[in-house]
């Protein structure tokens, strides 16, 4: 795949570093956290609140910016991705990261429905929670997710379980996982094991981890098992699509440097990890930015730079591929 033709003036930016915008992190509570409506409030104002709690990373400067919905991995908190989503936002994107659940079983049906509801909420509610001088461009929306969140993103983009009123322009799977093993997919199944079977009317980026399919210890399966991981998702994509696998880095190495609490500590124990998280996080952030610039803004300079080796990546790649 060749990136789309660039706009007349193509910007070549250092996507693996923080961008030119300073960023804000906003915590937005959902409507079900409001226990009463005061006399000065109304049910219409309550309806402007999102269906799930959101962590939003946005440029602090005035402007109109494209959107990216970012879905967290299994049993992780959206706050564990704060450094990653701020990296993306610093390049001129508004990143909306919902907390889809705190406890969940194997079925991700409710997560798909919740993501659809959040997407449908954007047109009526997002402007109300952003600073007045920051405007969302609702015609340019990307959908992304990590691990099980990547599965959910693909499922929604494929129209499984739920649909949205807004159209997605780009889809990103960050080490997506469809279950425990081939033959042990969790419902609803996304992978069909038919090459290029995904009927997606948008560009797709798949990022994989080289260590994700390796067990950390014999008591637990790999975090991204072979047969249901990034390789299989990319194998079912049609063009335009691009694929990057980071060598010597693991399934959760794009999380914040410090992830607190029991779940945060477990992210170091359950998955095979690289030496540090910063290189993988910078890589994921940079590739996502380059991809979004190409397919949401029509500027493929950075994506072409990565493909052609002009932009030096912060880690060694195990694989890179493009589908037209």
N, C-alpha and C positions, 0 to 999 in steps of 0.2 A: 504494500500500500504506500502510495506517495501521499504526503500531507496535502490538504487542499491548496489551491493556488493562493498565494499571499495577496493581501491588499497591496496597492501600489507602493506603499512605503512599509516594508516589513521590519519590525523591531526585533532585534536580537538581544535578549535580556539574559541576565544571570539568574535563571529560574531556580537553581539549587541554593541560592541565597535568599534572604528576605528581600522583598520588593520595596518600592519607593513609598508605599502608603504605611502610615502608622495605623494600628488596629485597635479595635475595642472588642471585648468579650461581653456579651449580654446574656443574662439568664432570664428566660421568660417562662413564667409558670402557666400551667394549663388551666382550662376553665373548671375542671373538676376539683381544683385546689381552693376555689372560692366557695365558702360555705354560706355566704349571705350576700344580698345586694342591698346597698344602702339606699336611702330615699333619693339621694342625688344621682344614683346610678340607674341604669336601665338594663333590661334583658338584651337590648341590642349591643350595648358595650360589652356585655359578657360574651356575646357571640363572636366578638373580635379576638378573643383569646384562643390560643392554639389547642388542639385536642390532646397534645402531649407536651411535656416540659421540653424546652429548647435551649440549646447553647448556640449562640449566634456569634460568629466572628465576622466583623465588617470593617472596611476602611473607615477611618474617622474623618477623612476629608470629604468635602462636598463632591457629588457626582452621581452618575447613574451606573450601576454595576450589574453584571450577570450573576446568576444564582447557582449554587451547588448544594444539593441535599446530600448529607453525609450520614450513613447509617453505621452504628457501632457494631462490634463483634459480639459473639455469644457471651452473655453474662458480664460484659464490660460496661463501664460508665462512659457517657459521652465526654466527660471531663478529662478522661485519659488521653484524649486526642487534641487537647487545647493547643499544644505547640504546633501540631501539624495543620490544624485548620487556620491558625493565625498566619502561618507561612503562606498558605494559599490565599487568604484574604489580603495579605500585604501586596499581592500582585494585582489587586483590583477586582476581587470577587467577594460576594456575600455568601458565607457558608452557614447553612442551617443544619445543626446536628441534634436531632431529637433523642430523648431517652425513651426508647420504645417499650422497655419493661425493666423491672428489677429482678424478677424471677420468671423463668420460662421453661417449658418442656421442649420436646423435640419438634413439635409442629410450629411452623412460622407463619401460619395463616393470619393470625391476628396482627403480626408485624407488617405484613403486606397491606392489610386493610388500614392500619394506622398510618403507614407511609402515604397511602393514597389520600387519606383524610387531611394529612398535613399539607400535601401538595395542593389539594383543593382549597385549603385555607389561605394559601399565600396571596391570592388575588384580593381578598377582602381584609386580611389581618396583618400582613407583614409590614406594610407601611406604617401601621399604628405603633409598632414596637421598635422601629428604627429611628435614629436621630432624624430630625426634619430635613436636614440637608443631604441625607443619604437616600437615594432613590433606587429601588430594585427594578431591573429590567426583566419583566415577567415574560418576555418573548424569548429569553435565552436562559434555559434552565437545564442544568446537568444533574444526573442522578448517580450517586456513588455509594459504595459500602465496603466494609472490611469483613472478611471471614463470613460468618452467617449473614451479616449485613449485606455482603456482596451477593449472596444467594437471593436475599429479599429484593435487592435492587434489580437483578436480572428477572426475577419472577414478575415484578410489577411492570417492568419495561416490556415483557412478553405478554402482558395482559392476563396473567394468571390471578384468579381470585378477585381482583379489583381493577378498576380503570380510573383515570384521572381526567379532569376537565382541561388541564394544562398539558401541553405537549413537551416531552423531553427532547433535547437536541443532542445529548451526549450521554453515554453510559460508561461507568468506571467500576471495575471489580478489583479490589485490592486484596490479593490472596483469598479469593472467594472459595467457599467450601459448601458442598451440597450434601454432607452427611458424614457417616463414620467410615465408609468404604464403598467400593462399587458393589451394588446389590444391597447396601445398607443406607440408602439415601433417606433423608428425613423429609416428611411431607411439608408442603407439596413438592414433588420432584421437579427439578429444573432441567437437569441433564438428560438427554435422550440417547446419547452415544451414537448419534447419526451426524457425520461430519457436516459442518456448515448448515445446520438445521435451524439455527436461531433466526427467526424472521423479525428483524429489528430495523426500523426505519431511522437509524441514527448511527453515528460513529461510536466505536467501542474501544476502550482501553482496558487491558488486563495486565495487572502487575502480580508477579509471583515471587515467593521466597525460596531460595535454594535449600534452606534447612527445614522448611515447613513440613516436609514429608518424612523427616527423620524423628524417631522417638527420643524424647528426653530421658525417659526411664521406662523400665519394662511394665510398670503398673498402669500406664496410660497410653492410649494410642497417639500417633502423631497428631499435631494440631491441624495440619492440612494434608490429609492422607492421599496418597497416590490413587487415582481412580475417581476422585470426586473433587479435585483441586483445580488450580489455575490452568494447568495444561489442558484439562478436559473442557473447561469453559471456553478457552480460546479456540480449541478444536472445533467447537460448534458455531463459532462466529463467522459471519460473512463480512466482506469488506464494505466500507472502510473500517479497518481494525488494526490495532497495534499491540504488541506484546513485549513485556520486559520481565526478565527474571533476575533478581539480585542474588549473586553468588555469596555464600558464607554469611547470610543473614536469615533471621527466622521470622516466624509468623506474626509475632507481636512487636517486632523491633522498630515499628513506626510510632509506637506509643510515646507518651511523655517520658522524660528522663526519670521522674519520680511519679510512681502510681501508688497511692497510699491505700491503706486498709487491706483486708484479707484478699479481696479480689485483685488489688494492685500487686500485692506480694506474690499471689499465685501466678501472675503473668510471667514472673521470672522462673517459676518452678515447673510449669506444665509443658512449656514449649522449648524446643531447641533454639537457643539464641546466639546471635553474633556477639562480638566483643563489646560493642556499645550500640546505643539506639540512634545516636545523632546521625551517622551516615545514612542509615536506611530511611530515617524520617525526612532528611533533606532530599534524598533521592525520590521518595514517593511524592513529597510536596512539589518538587521541581518537575517531575514527569506529568503530574496532574495539571500543573499550571501550563506547561507547554501544550498539552493536549487540549485544554479548555481554550487557550488562546487560538489554537488552530481551528477548532470546530464550533466555538461560540462567537469568536471575534474575527475569524477569517485571516488571522495572522499566523502563518506556519513557520516563521523564522526560527523559533526556538526548537520546535519539534524536528525540523530539518537539521538544525545544528546538532541535536543529540544523535539523530540517525547517521549523520555524516561524520561524527566524531569531532566536530568543531567546538561543541560544548562538553567540557570534561565532567563526567559523572563523579559523585563522591564515593563510589564503590565500584567493584568489578562486576560486570554483567556476565551472567551465565548464558543468557540467550536474549536476542532481540529479533523481532520479526514484524513485518508489515504486510497487510492484506489489502489489495485494491478492491 
